[in-house]
Amino acid sequence: MNEERGHATPAEGAAEGIAEADPSEAFAGMEVDAPQVGIVMGSKSDMPAMEAAAKELGERGIGHEVRVMSAHRDPDVVADYAKNAKLRGLRVIIAGAGLSAALPGVVAAHSPLPVIGVPLTSSKSVAGGLDALLSIAQMPPGVPVACVGVDAARNAAVLAARILDA
């Protein structure tokens, strides 16, 4: 290579725009321990309800990870998590949220992966979880989120398992 102004340039006659091979193809058949399902929730107080999803996935032998992140308090953290989820090997994301339930929609807006929303009841809700249910079920066009019943984290895990088997 020729050196001009401190950086390498292609030698004369060398092919320009050489595309590198996609490394994911080389690893496609390898067995890995990376989690396939991400379980996220907006608050630590959501953990008791969302543990049912982790338990169901564990009983099925499906690797998963659990994270707490708020779409309102930590929007950049949520966006980074969602954008990098597929690259890290996740194939489905389960997102539990109460009240305005923005987390599933924000995750879906930043990730190509299937997102399953779990509307959660909250002691602060005047609607008993109906607010979260409607927030998750009524996503705008182009931002699909599957929605299970209120506090139905176990059903979200069963659905995730079915998606993985598809």
N, C-alpha and C positions, 0 to 999 in steps of 0.2 A: 504494500500500500504506500502511496505517496503521502507525505505529511505537508499540509499547508496550514499555516497559522495555528499550529498546536493541535490539530485534530486530523484524524485519519480520513482519507478519501479513497474511493475505489480506484484501483489501478486502471490505466488505460486499457480498453478492450474488455474489461470485466463486465459481467452481466449486472445491470442495475435492477433494483426492485426484487431481489431474490426473496421469496417467501419462505419463512421457516415452517417446519412441520408442526402440526398441532400436537403438543405433548399429551393431551388427554387421550388420544388414540392409543398411545403406547401403554397407558395405565388402565385401559377399559376393562380388561379381563382380570385384573389383580384384585385380590381380596384385601379389603382395608377395614380398619376399626372405626373409621370416621362415622359420626352420627348421620343418619339419613333424614331425621325429623328434628326440626327446631321447635321448641315450645317457648313462646315468649308471652310475657304478661306485663301490664302497665304498672303494677305495684306489688310489693311483697305481701300485702294483704290478700292478693289474689291466689297466693300459693296453695292454700288448702283446697280450693276448687280445682286448680289446674293439676294438682298431684295425681288426680284420677287418670289424666292423659299419660303422664309419665309411667304410672303403674301398669296401665294397659299395654303400652308399647314395650315395657320391660318384660312383661309376661309373654309377649309374642316374640321376644328376642330381637326387637328392632332398636337399633342404636339411636339415641336421642340426646339432646342437650336442652338445658333449661336456663333461661335468662330473664331477668327483670329489666325492662326499659320502657320509658314513658314517651309516647308520641308527642306529648305536650312539654314535658320538662327536659327531655333529651332527644330532640328531633334528629340531630346529626348522628347520634349513636344508632338510632333506629334505622336511618337511611343507610349508614355504613354496613350494619348487620345485614340488611335486606339485599343490598347490592352485591355483597360478597358471599352470600349464603350458597349459591350454586357452585361457585368456585371452590368452596370448602367441602363440597360433597353432599350438602343437604339436598333433598328432593321434594320435601313438603314442609310447610311452616304452619304450625298451629298457634294462633294469636288470641289470647283471652283478654277481654277488657270490659269494664263496666262503665256506667254513666254515658258519656258521649261516645265511647268505644271507638276512638279514632285509630287505635293501634293496628287492627287488621287491614284497614284501608291504606294506611301509610306504608305498611310492609308490602302490600300488593302493588302499590304505585311504584315501588323501587325494586321489585324482584319479578322475574319471569316465572318463578315457581308457583305451584298451587298453594293458596293460602286458605286455611280453614279458620273462620272466626268463631270464637266461643263468647257469646254475650254473658256477662256475669252480673249477678245481683250485687247490690252495694247498700250499706246502711245509710249512705248519703242520697240514695236515689228515691225520688218521690213516686217513681213509676214501677218499682219492684223488678227492675231488669228489662222492662218493656222498652225503655229508652235505648239501652244497649242493643237489644234485639233489632230494633228498627234501624239503628245506626249501621249495624253490620249488614243486615239484609238489603238495605237500600243503597248499595254502592252505585256510583255514576257509571255510565257506559265506558267500557274500556278498562275498568278496574275491577275485575271479577274477584269475589270473595265468597267461598262456600260458607254457609252459616248453619250451625247446629242449634239445638234448643238452649234455653237459658240454663247456665251451669252444667251443660252436658259435655264436659271435657272428655269423658270416656268415649262418647260417640265420635268426637273429633279424632281421637286416636284410632278408633275402628275405621273411620273413613280414610285416614292417612294410610293405614295398613292396606286397604283396598286399592288406593291410588298406587301404592308401591308395587302391588301385585299385577296391576294393569299392564 
